[in-house]
């Protein structure tokens, strides 16, 4: 029996946060259960026993522990499995800066970037047109966020400091989605942001996940 079971979907940015955390920690002792979101499998009564709102991802452990919400799952895994993705608990200032960076990602980046991803990516699979007004408003917010990040990254290599942490992992799936939606220039047009992104996206764990997804997509299209 695997140590963990991850319920999610390929192409889900929330699921990908957890997959990247597992990959960065080198943990392979888990089962990845794919749910078909288009068929509504995440809304089944069986799945709602794991996630009361019928969402993904969900992580269960061999001892019966169940956890949902991607950032909570990532932090739990990093702490339980001692992944080097968190500041030392004894360093109060570094922990506070980590928490601050995590709040900034959630409030100022993930919310507008998520709206872009839904309008320009998810709606394609739903057969619906994007709401251009929503996209334009969200793009302005994302541009403003990275203007600030550009200044902050003059003085540090990663979003929470000089070390790669969970906070950087939280960004990666949605930044990849921005590129997929044709908005990569938001990243590459800013020198410090672009350098940060290069450091993140070229990590072995990220490249392995991208290769696995490409392989799965090729197999599905045969």
Residue, then its C-alpha position, 0 to 999 in steps of 0.5 A: x500500500x502506498x504511503x499516500x494517495x493523491x486525487x487530482x487531474x492532469x492540467x489542474x494547477x492546484x493538483x500540480x502544486x502537490x505533484x511538484x512538492x512530491x517531486x521536489x521532495x523525491x517522494x515516489x511512494x504514492x498513487x495518483x488517482x485521476x478524476x475526470x473533471x469534465x464528467x464531474x467525477x469530483x462531484x460524486x458522493x464518494x469523492x465528497x466524502x474526501x472533499x466536502x466541496x467536491x474539489x481537487x486535490x485531495x491527499x489521503x495517507x496510509x493511516x487514514x488521514x485525509x487533507x484537501x486544499x493544495x497549499x495545506x497539502x504541500x505544507x503538510x508533506x514538506x513538514x511530515x517528510x522533511x522536504x527542504x522547502x520550508x524555513x527552519x522552524x527555529x528561525x522566526x523571522x524567516x518563517x514570518x517572511x515565508x508566511x508573508x510571501x505565501x499571503x502575497x502569492x495567494x492574494x495578489x497573484x493567484x486570484x487574478x491569474x486564476x481568473x485568466x486561466x479559467x477564462x482563457x484555458x478552462x472555458x475552451x474545454x467547456x465550449x464557452x467564450x472567454x469574458x474579455x472584460x474579466x481577462x483585461x481586468x485580471x491582466x492589469x492586476x497580474x501586471x501590477x503584481x509583477x511590477x512589484x515582484x520585479x523590484x523585490x527580486x532585485x534583492x533575493x533569488x526567490x519569492x520568500x528569500x534566497x532559497x527555493x521554497x514552497x512559495x515558489x512551487x505555488x507560483x509555477x503551475x499558474x505561471x505555466x498557464x499564463x504562458x499557455x494562454x499567450x501571456x508569457x511576455x508578462x514574465x520574460x519582459x521583466x529582467x528579475x522576474x524572468x531570471x527567477x522564472x528560469x531558476x524555477x522552471x529549469x529545476x529537475x522536478x518541474x521538467x520531469x512533471x512537464x515531460x510526464x504530462x506531455x507523454x500522457x497527452x500524446x498517449x491520450x491523443x493516439 
